[in-house]
Amino acid sequence: MDATNSDILILGGGVVGLSCALYLLKAGASVRVLEQGTPGCGSSHGNCGTITPSHAPPLAMPGMIGVALRSMLTAEAPLYLNPRFDGPRLRWLLGFARHCNWGDFQRATMARSAILSRSRLLLGELVRDDKLDCEFTEEGVLYVYRSSKKRAADEHHHAAMLDRLGIEVQRLHGDDVEAMEPALKPGVVGGLFHPGDARLRPDRYVAELARRVRELGGVIETGARIENFTTDNGRISQVHSSRGAFLADRVVLALGAWSPLLGKTLGLRLPMQPGKGYSLTYSRPARAPKHALVLREAAVCVTTWDSGYRLGSTMEFSGYAEGLNRTRIDALRRGAANGLHEPEGPQLLEEWWGWRPMSVDEVPIIGPSTRWSNLLLATAHGMLGVSMSTATGELIASMLGGPASPVDATPFAPARFGL
Ligand SMILES: Cc1cc2nc3c(=O)[nH]c(=O)nc-3n(C[C@H](O)[C@H](O)[C@H](O)COP(=O)(O)OP(=O)(O)OC[C@H]3O[C@@H](n4cnc5c(N)ncnc54)[C@H](O)[C@@H]3O)c2cc1C
């Protein structure tokens, strides 16, 4: 491979771009990743690290738009729409609203379930076979309820849908949940346990993916901010970055929440918005939960690793506004304090925010562009990018000459949005 040419250029070095790189390398391609920062510095860094086939049902369902609109009045709500709309955000909201019906809910659930289940299987194999040191633990995720109303609603929609998909979900009484997790304060009315879910330490996972990419001969260009493209005859011929121009036969756009910004320079209108979330990482409290938890009323996710402990939450639509929002960090803390005896660890190690790449239908966009003949997209993984990353890598590799993937790529096709 010479300095600027490779078979496949991957734009973005997050968990999705690195997974694509790894599966392509395993299929024999030469690969170069362009990353503006360091590998995994975007949304892949401080997320909660849960691997959740149980999250197959999307947020978009009848009634959700009402919840989102009411949230504009409460800056602390776990789902928050900033009322100062700009054109792209308003268009996104209208697009999302169109998908809040039972037909699309069913279709999105099926598509998400297929890629989540495959990814979960591949992840276990990858961690074992490639010896990825990332605190991968296969112990399930527990939803905890303090309100009977919330539990009933989740049993009706979420658990019933998982039953239909054949994804195991155990309905637990409050006493059983408290016995299972002494870290919880009393007052639990019930739980839903998803034994097939898992967890890992996401920053370590992306670091390990980057290590394997390099070991297999891939190149990761760090500090390479992509600026624009030269196109020629329906193809992308050059990618221009702060570290010079790069040539490739094929280009994979895996820029997470930044995808629409560069997509625009290619005339692609990706129907996506950043869904901002926050996390707090601590040294491990003495009474840390044994399982990954979701405290459902507060929508707080709690993940414990040997090396630390993280609280994560909130879905805020404020466009590309950067930085920490104190109101929302405080709400995250309070949500954890309502549920746990020892909600915070002895030492606060990191306060973090990240942008989830949210598409209007909450189904990732994976596959060939209809507009540019040598471009593929691998983006819009929303709340589930880590959970879906391995099967995304396998799908992209299969589209570029690698072994076939058992996942039907049709529901993910960029063509559904004219991309
Ligand atoms: C609070 C929170 C909790 C979450 N919890 C979970 C969870 O438990 N489980 C789960 O599966 N998912 C979770 N997610 C979602 C998950 O983090 C994302 O879906 C996933 O990280 C997306 O990966 P990505 O590679 O597409 O994007 P990113 O990781 O954001 O990667 C995109 C990369 O592109 C780079 N880039 C952008 N623009 C340019 C440019 N111009 N030039 C070069 N490089 C560029 C960025 O620097 C970045 O590294 C959570 C997200 C948040 C915010």
The ligand as an SDF file (V2000), in Angstrom:
LIG
                    3D

 53 58  0  0  0  0  0  0  0  0999 V2000
  -24.7280    8.4260   26.8760 C   0  0  0  0  0  0  0  0  0  0  0  0
  -24.6650    7.3720   25.7980 C   0  0  0  0  0  0  0  0  0  0  0  0
  -24.8040    6.0380   26.1630 C   0  0  0  0  0  0  0  0  0  0  0  0
  -24.7770    5.0570   25.1770 C   0  0  0  0  0  0  0  0  0  0  0  0
  -24.8520    3.7280   25.5600 N   0  0  0  0  0  0  0  0  0  0  0  0
  -24.7710    2.7500   24.6270 C   0  0  0  0  0  0  0  0  0  0  0  0
  -24.8170    1.3810   25.0180 C   0  0  0  0  0  0  0  0  0  0  0  0
  -24.8910    1.0590   26.2170 O   0  0  0  0  0  0  0  0  0  0  0  0
  -24.7490    0.4270   24.0570 N   0  0  0  0  0  0  0  0  0  0  0  0
  -24.6470    0.7530   22.7080 C   0  0  0  0  0  0  0  0  0  0  0  0
  -24.6410   -0.1450   21.8710 O   0  0  0  0  0  0  0  0  0  0  0  0
  -24.5890    2.0570   22.3220 N   0  0  0  0  0  0  0  0  0  0  0  0
  -24.6500    3.0570   23.2360 C   0  0  0  0  0  0  0  0  0  0  0  0
  -24.6120    4.3620   22.8500 N   0  0  0  0  0  0  0  0  0  0  0  0
  -24.5720    4.6880   21.4070 C   0  0  0  0  0  0  0  0  0  0  0  0
  -23.1790    4.4910   20.8360 C   0  0  0  0  0  0  0  0  0  0  0  0
  -22.2550    5.2180   21.6140 O   0  0  0  0  0  0  0  0  0  0  0  0
  -23.1480    5.0020   19.3740 C   0  0  0  0  0  0  0  0  0  0  0  0
  -24.2020    4.4380   18.6440 O   0  0  0  0  0  0  0  0  0  0  0  0
  -21.8440    4.5820   18.7010 C   0  0  0  0  0  0  0  0  0  0  0  0
  -20.7330    4.9750   19.4600 O   0  0  0  0  0  0  0  0  0  0  0  0
  -21.7620    5.1750   17.3000 C   0  0  0  0  0  0  0  0  0  0  0  0
  -20.5260    4.7820   16.7480 O   0  0  0  0  0  0  0  0  0  0  0  0
  -19.9940    5.4540   15.4340 P   0  0  0  0  0  0  0  0  0  0  0  0
  -18.6920    4.7980   15.1320 O   0  0  0  0  0  0  0  0  0  0  0  0
  -21.0450    5.4270   14.3900 O   0  0  0  0  0  0  0  0  0  0  0  0
  -19.8130    6.9970   15.8250 O   0  0  0  0  0  0  0  0  0  0  0  0
  -18.6370    7.7050   16.6450 P   0  0  0  0  0  0  0  0  0  0  0  0
  -18.0890    6.8650   17.7100 O   0  0  0  0  0  0  0  0  0  0  0  0
  -19.1380    9.0340   17.0310 O   0  0  0  0  0  0  0  0  0  0  0  0
  -17.5000    7.8240   15.5410 O   0  0  0  0  0  0  0  0  0  0  0  0
  -17.5230    8.7450   14.4900 C   0  0  0  0  0  0  0  0  0  0  0  0
  -16.0930    9.2060   14.3010 C   0  0  0  0  0  0  0  0  0  0  0  0
  -16.0010   10.0690   13.1740 O   0  0  0  0  0  0  0  0  0  0  0  0
  -15.0140   11.0340   13.4670 C   0  0  0  0  0  0  0  0  0  0  0  0
  -15.2300   12.1890   12.5880 N   0  0  0  0  0  0  0  0  0  0  0  0
  -16.2820   13.0380   12.5790 C   0  0  0  0  0  0  0  0  0  0  0  0
  -16.1250   13.9910   11.6460 N   0  0  0  0  0  0  0  0  0  0  0  0
  -14.9300   13.7470   11.0540 C   0  0  0  0  0  0  0  0  0  0  0  0
  -14.1970   14.3790   10.0140 C   0  0  0  0  0  0  0  0  0  0  0  0
  -14.6570   15.4760    9.3890 N   0  0  0  0  0  0  0  0  0  0  0  0
  -13.0130   13.8490    9.6510 N   0  0  0  0  0  0  0  0  0  0  0  0
  -12.5220   12.7340   10.2620 C   0  0  0  0  0  0  0  0  0  0  0  0
  -13.1720   12.0950   11.2570 N   0  0  0  0  0  0  0  0  0  0  0  0
  -14.3640   12.5930   11.6460 C   0  0  0  0  0  0  0  0  0  0  0  0
  -15.2400   11.3670   14.9280 C   0  0  0  0  0  0  0  0  0  0  0  0
  -14.1120   11.9580   15.5180 O   0  0  0  0  0  0  0  0  0  0  0  0
  -15.5930    9.9970   15.5040 C   0  0  0  0  0  0  0  0  0  0  0  0
  -14.4640    9.3470   16.0770 O   0  0  0  0  0  0  0  0  0  0  0  0
  -24.6240    5.3910   23.8040 C   0  0  0  0  0  0  0  0  0  0  0  0
  -24.4380    6.7340   23.4440 C   0  0  0  0  0  0  0  0  0  0  0  0
  -24.4560    7.7200   24.4360 C   0  0  0  0  0  0  0  0  0  0  0  0
  -24.2450    9.1440   24.0090 C   0  0  0  0  0  0  0  0  0  0  0  0
  1  2  1  0
  2  3  1  0
  2 52  2  0
  3  4  2  0
  4  5  1  0
  4 50  1  0
  5  6  2  0
  6  7  1  0
  6 13  1  0
  7  8  2  0
  7  9  1  0
  9 10  1  0
 10 11  2  0
 10 12  1  0
 12 13  2  0
 13 14  1  0
 14 15  1  0
 14 50  1  0
 15 16  1  0
 16 17  1  0
 16 18  1  0
 18 19  1  0
 18 20  1  0
 20 21  1  0
 20 22  1  0
 22 23  1  0
 23 24  1  0
 24 25  2  0
 24 26  1  0
 24 27  1  0
 27 28  1  0
 28 29  2  0
 28 30  1  0
 28 31  1  0
 31 32  1  0
 32 33  1  0
 33 34  1  0
 33 48  1  0
 34 35  1  0
 35 36  1  0
 35 46  1  0
 36 37  1  0
 36 45  1  0
 37 38  2  0
 38 39  1  0
 39 40  1  0
 39 45  2  0
 40 41  1  0
 40 42  2  0
 42 43  1  0
 43 44  2  0
 44 45  1  0
 46 47  1  0
 46 48  1  0
 48 49  1  0
 50 51  2  0
 51 52  1  0
 52 53  1  0
M  END
$$$$
